[in-house]
Amino acid sequence: MSSKVGSSADGRARGEANRLGLDYRTEAALLGEPVVPIIDAHAHINGRRAAQVWAEAADLYGVDRVYSMSRLSEADAVRDTLGERVRFIAFPEWGAPDKAAIHRAGFLDAIRRWHGEYGARVCKLWAAPQLRDIVGDGADDVVGFDSPWRMRAAELAMSLGMSFMVHVGDPDIWFRTKYADAAKYGSKLFQYESFERLLRRVGVPVIAAHMGGWPENLDFLSGMLGRHPNLYLDTSATKWVVRELSAQPRDRVVAFFERWRGRILFGSDIVTMEAHLTPEKTGAASIKAEQASSAEQAFDLYASRYWALRTLFETGWEGESPIADPDLKLDDPGRYDQASAPPLRGLGVSRDLLRVLYRDAASEVLGE
């Protein structure tokens, strides 16, 4: 296991995914093979060449299966590149120009295509507060998990034998800053009212991404898990999860993972795209295109998430995260800048728990 900060081959940090100048290839060797091959239940793999870069990072960190919310236009290239290593999650076609339509009838069309052409067995219901901004006026028929269009999507997915992944909550920091207008967005707790109604209406597994959207409040998550036996969490949104789990007492976090073993899946939220491989960003479909500008930077970007999560769960490492976390600046711009990062404090959970977190839970819930 790696307990010290390493260095990159050139001795310099390489972008916001590698503030500490780690050689992520060497760090993978220091960590060694995981206790079991890892299933990454939450990623966004796009681009033929970018998928190849991701595959190198995944090989090094012991990830042998990924569930991807890819763009429909990229699905063939990703499947050709990764083969049986990738499973798809039905997801809105974000690249379509009509942002309101893709969350209404357009999403129903996408679900049918993902299931019929790509064998998707999981459907993602995305209901972050900013959906109101994306859809625009008259969003009440889309916002909320039991809104008319969300329920139409859920009913279609269930008729096809699919289970669900959801995005329900965003960081507490965002509710203090981006979503400070509670009259428009509602409180953070408000986001969960329609989600609990959905959980009561569907009898299939529901994976709540990003530690259920509330890693800051493990007691709340325990209450949700206790009330809803079909609810599961994943560990995706690496920056957010590392920041908030590291900020809490180790024993308390480990006790939470032990109590809910089998109900928490490993996920990274890695996003790959061809724009990461070049400095040219003209026509890039995502603001995340700026995260990397060469194949080596893209490798660091993808590997950094696996390094951070495995280091968090497996080791007693303590130090700053190698991944810049701009959310810190939102909360305290006088103290932090775009390149600042929070502490990462390893949990060092048991090998038995790692087996469940890394593979067994996903195998059970996703039917591997």
C-alpha positions in Angstrom: 0.0 0.0 0.0 1.2 3.5 -0.8 1.4 5.7 2.3 3.7 8.4 0.9 3.4 10.9 -1.9 5.3 9.7 -4.9 6.5 11.9 -7.8 5.8 12.1 -11.5 8.4 11.0 -14.0 9.3 14.7 -14.7 9.0 15.7 -11.1 6.3 18.2 -11.8 2.5 18.3 -11.2 0.5 17.8 -14.3 -2.7 19.8 -14.1 -5.5 19.8 -11.6 -5.7 16.0 -11.5 -2.1 15.8 -10.3 -1.3 18.7 -8.0 1.2 16.5 -6.1 3.2 15.3 -9.1 2.4 11.7 -8.5 3.4 9.0 -11.0 0.1 7.2 -11.1 1.6 4.2 -12.7 4.1 3.8 -9.9 1.4 4.5 -7.3 -0.8 1.7 -8.8 2.1 -0.7 -8.3 2.6 0.4 -4.7 -1.1 -0.1 -4.0 -1.0 -3.5 -5.6 -3.9 -5.5 -6.9 -7.2 -4.9 -5.2 -8.6 -7.7 -3.0 -11.0 -8.5 -5.9 -11.3 -7.1 -9.4 -13.3 -3.9 -9.1 -16.7 -3.1 -10.8 -17.0 0.7 -11.4 -20.7 1.1 -11.2 -20.7 4.8 -12.3 -18.7 6.4 -15.1 -19.1 8.3 -18.4 -16.9 6.7 -21.0 -16.8 8.5 -24.4 -14.4 8.5 -27.3 -12.5 5.6 -28.9 -9.0 6.8 -28.0 -10.1 8.2 -24.7 -11.6 4.8 -23.8 -8.2 3.3 -24.5 -6.5 5.7 -22.1 -9.2 4.9 -19.5 -8.6 1.2 -20.0 -4.9 1.6 -19.2 -5.8 3.4 -15.9 -8.4 0.8 -15.2 -6.0 -2.1 -15.8 -3.4 -0.6 -13.5 -5.9 0.0 -10.6 -7.7 -3.3 -11.0 -11.0 -2.2 -12.5 -12.3 -4.9 -14.9 -15.9 -3.8 -15.5 -17.5 -0.4 -15.9 -21.1 0.8 -16.1 -21.1 3.8 -18.4 -23.5 6.7 -19.1 -22.0 7.4 -22.5 -23.4 9.6 -25.2 -25.5 7.6 -27.7 -23.4 8.9 -30.5 -20.3 7.4 -28.8 -21.8 4.1 -27.7 -20.6 2.1 -30.7 -17.1 3.3 -30.5 -17.0 2.6 -26.7 -18.4 -0.8 -27.1 -16.0 -1.6 -30.0 -13.1 -0.5 -27.9 -14.0 -2.1 -24.5 -16.2 -5.0 -25.6 -17.6 -7.0 -22.7 -15.8 -4.8 -20.2 -18.5 -2.1 -20.5 -22.2 -2.1 -19.6 -24.4 0.9 -20.5 -26.8 2.9 -18.4 -29.7 4.6 -20.2 -29.1 8.3 -20.0 -30.6 11.4 -21.7 -28.9 12.6 -24.9 -27.3 15.7 -23.4 -25.8 16.7 -26.7 -29.2 17.3 -28.4 -29.9 21.0 -29.0 -33.4 21.0 -27.4 -32.5 20.7 -23.8 -36.2 20.7 -22.7 -37.1 17.8 -25.1 -34.3 15.5 -24.0 -35.9 15.3 -20.5 -39.4 14.6 -21.9 -40.3 12.5 -24.9 -36.7 12.5 -26.1 -35.7 10.6 -22.9 -38.3 7.9 -23.6 -36.8 7.4 -27.1 -33.3 7.2 -25.6 -34.4 4.6 -23.0 -35.8 2.4 -25.8 -32.6 2.7 -27.8 -30.3 2.1 -24.9 -32.2 -1.0 -24.0 -32.9 -2.3 -27.4 -29.5 -1.6 -29.1 -27.1 -1.7 -26.3 -28.7 -4.0 -23.7 -28.9 -1.4 -20.9 -30.4 -2.8 -17.8 -30.2 0.4 -15.7 -31.9 3.7 -16.3 -30.5 7.0 -14.9 -33.0 9.5 -13.6 -31.2 12.9 -13.3 -33.0 15.4 -11.1 -30.4 17.9 -9.8 -31.8 21.3 -8.8 -30.2 22.9 -11.8 -32.6 20.9 -14.0 -34.9 23.9 -13.5 -32.3 26.1 -15.3 -31.7 23.6 -18.1 -35.4 22.9 -18.9 -36.5 26.5 -18.4 -40.0 27.8 -17.8 -42.7 25.2 -17.0 -40.3 22.7 -15.5 -42.7 21.3 -12.9 -43.7 18.4 -15.2 -40.0 17.3 -15.3 -38.5 18.3 -12.0 -39.1 15.9 -9.1 -38.9 12.1 -9.2 -42.7 11.7 -9.3 -43.3 14.5 -11.8 -45.3 13.3 -14.9 -42.4 12.9 -17.3 -40.1 11.3 -14.7 -42.8 8.8 -13.9 -43.4 8.1 -17.6 -39.7 7.4 -18.0 -39.6 5.2 -14.8 -42.7 3.2 -16.0 -41.2 2.6 -19.4 -37.9 1.5 -17.9 -39.6 -0.9 -15.5 -41.7 -2.3 -18.4 -38.3 -3.2 -20.0 -37.0 -4.9 -16.9 -34.6 -2.1 -15.9 -33.6 -0.8 -12.5 -32.5 2.7 -11.7 -29.7 5.0 -10.9 -30.6 8.5 -9.7 -28.9 11.9 -9.1 -30.9 13.6 -6.3 -28.6 15.8 -4.2 -25.7 18.1 -4.8 -23.0 19.2 -2.3 -24.0 21.2 0.7 -21.5 23.9 -0.5 -23.7 24.3 -3.6 -26.8 24.9 -1.5 -24.9 27.6 0.3 -23.8 29.3 -3.0 -25.2 28.1 -6.4 -28.6 27.2 -5.0 -28.9 29.9 -2.4 -32.2 31.0 -3.9 -34.3 28.5 -2.0 -37.5 29.9 -3.4 -36.4 28.7 -6.8 -34.4 25.5 -6.0 -35.8 24.4 -2.7 -33.8 23.3 0.3 -31.5 20.3 0.1 -33.9 18.3 2.2 -36.7 19.2 -0.2 -34.9 17.3 -3.0 -35.5 14.1 -1.1 -39.3 14.4 -0.7 -40.1 13.3 -4.2 -37.3 10.8 -4.2 -38.7 9.0 -1.2 -42.1 8.9 -3.0 -40.4 7.3 -6.0 -38.7 4.7 -3.8 -42.1 3.7 -2.3 -43.6 3.4 -5.8 -41.0 1.3 -7.5 -40.1 -2.2 -6.4 -36.7 -2.4 -8.2 -33.2 -1.5 -7.0 -32.5 2.2 -7.0 -28.8 3.3 -6.8 -28.5 6.9 -5.5 -25.3 8.3 -7.0 -22.6 10.2 -5.1 -23.3 8.6 -1.7 -26.9 9.3 -2.1 -26.2 13.0 -2.7 -25.5 13.6 0.9 -22.1 12.2 2.1 -22.0 15.2 4.5 -24.9 13.6 6.5 -24.4 9.9 7.1 -27.2 9.8 9.7 -29.7 11.0 7.1 -28.4 8.4 4.7 -28.8 5.7 7.3 -32.4 6.8 7.8 -33.1 6.5 4.1 -31.4 3.1 3.8 -33.4 1.9 6.8 -36.7 3.0 5.4 -36.2 1.8 1.8 -34.7 -1.7 1.3 -34.5 -1.1 -2.4 -32.2 1.8 -2.0 -28.4 1.6 -2.7 -25.6 4.1 -2.8 -22.5 4.5 -5.0 -19.3 6.3 -4.1 -19.0 8.3 -7.3 -18.2 12.0 -7.6 -14.7 11.3 -6.3 -13.7 14.9 -5.4 -16.9 15.4 -3.3 -16.8 12.0 -1.7 -13.1 12.2 -0.7 -13.6 15.7 0.7 -16.6 14.9 2.8 -15.7 11.4 4.0 -12.2 12.6 5.0 -13.7 15.5 7.0 -15.6 13.1 9.4 -14.2 10.9 12.1 -12.7 7.7 10.6 -14.4 5.4 13.0 -17.8 6.9 12.3 -17.4 6.6 8.5 -16.1 3.0 8.7 -19.0 2.1 11.0 -21.4 3.4 8.3 -19.8 1.3 5.6 -19.9 -1.7 7.8 -23.5 -1.2 8.8 -24.6 -0.9 5.2 -22.3 -3.4 3.6 -23.9 -4.7 0.5 -25.8 -1.5 0.0 -22.9 0.7 -1.2 -21.3 0.2 -4.6 -17.9 1.4 -5.8 -18.2 4.2 -8.5 -15.8 6.8 -9.7 -17.8 9.3 -12.0 -14.9 9.4 -14.4 -15.7 11.3 -17.6 -13.7 10.5 -20.7 -13.8 12.3 -24.1 -11.7 12.8 -27.1 -11.3 16.5 -26.3 -9.1 15.4 -23.4 -6.4 14.3 -25.8 -5.7 17.6 -27.5 -5.3 21.2 -26.7 -7.8 22.1 -29.4 -11.3 22.5 -27.7 -13.3 24.0 -30.6 -16.7 22.4 -30.7 -16.2 20.4 -27.5 -19.5 19.3 -26.1 -18.7 19.7 -22.4 -17.1 22.1 -20.0 -15.2 19.1 -18.8 -13.2 19.2 -22.0 -10.9 21.6 -20.3 -9.8 19.1 -17.7 -7.0 17.6 -19.9 -5.2 18.5 -23.1 -3.0 15.5 -23.9 -3.1 11.8 -23.6 -0.8 11.9 -20.6 -3.0 14.5 -18.9 -6.1 12.4 -19.7 -4.4 9.4 -18.1 -3.7 11.4 -15.0 -7.2 12.6 -14.9 -8.7 9.1 -15.1 -6.1 7.4 -12.9 -6.4 10.1 -10.2 -9.9 9.1 -9.4 -9.0 5.4 -8.9 -5.9 6.4 -6.9 -7.9 8.6 -4.6 -10.7 6.1 -4.0 -8.5 3.2 -3.4 -6.2 5.2 -1.2 -9.3 6.4 0.7 -10.7 3.0 1.3 -7.6 0.8 1.6 -4.9 2.9 3.3 -4.1 5.1 6.3 -2.7 7.8 4.0 -3.1 11.4 5.2 -2.4 14.5 3.2 -3.9 16.8 0.6 -5.8 15.3 -2.2 -3.9 15.4 -5.5 -7.1 16.5 -7.2 -8.0 20.2 -7.3 -11.4 20.9 -5.8 -12.9 24.3 -7.0 -15.9 23.8 -4.6 -13.6 25.0 -1.8 -13.3 28.4 -3.5 -17.1 28.7 -3.7 -17.4 28.4 0.1 -14.4 30.6 1.1 -12.9 32.5 -1.9 -10.6 34.4 0.5 -8.9 31.2 1.6 -9.0 29.0 -1.5 -8.4 29.2 -5.2 -9.2 26.9 -8.2 -6.2 24.7 -7.5 -6.9 24.2 -3.8 -7.7 20.7 -2.5 -9.0 19.2 0.8 -7.4 16.7 3.0 -7.6 13.0 2.1 -7.6 10.8 5.1 -7.6 7.0 4.5 -10.2 4.8 6.1 -8.2 1.6 5.9 -11.3 -0.6 5.9 -11.1 -4.4 6.2 -10.3 -6.7 3.2 -13.7 -8.4 3.8 -15.5 -5.1 3.5 -13.5 -4.2 0.4 -14.6 -7.3 -1.3 -18.2 -6.3 -0.9 -17.7 -2.6 -1.8 -15.5 -3.3 -4.8 -17.4 -6.2 -6.3 -20.0 -8.2 -4.4 -22.5 -5.4 -3.9 -22.5 -4.5 -7.6 -22.7 -8.2 -8.6 -25.8 -8.6 -6.5 -27.6 -5.4 -7.5 -26.6 -5.3 -11.2 -26.9 -9.0 -11.8 -23.3 -9.6 -12.7 
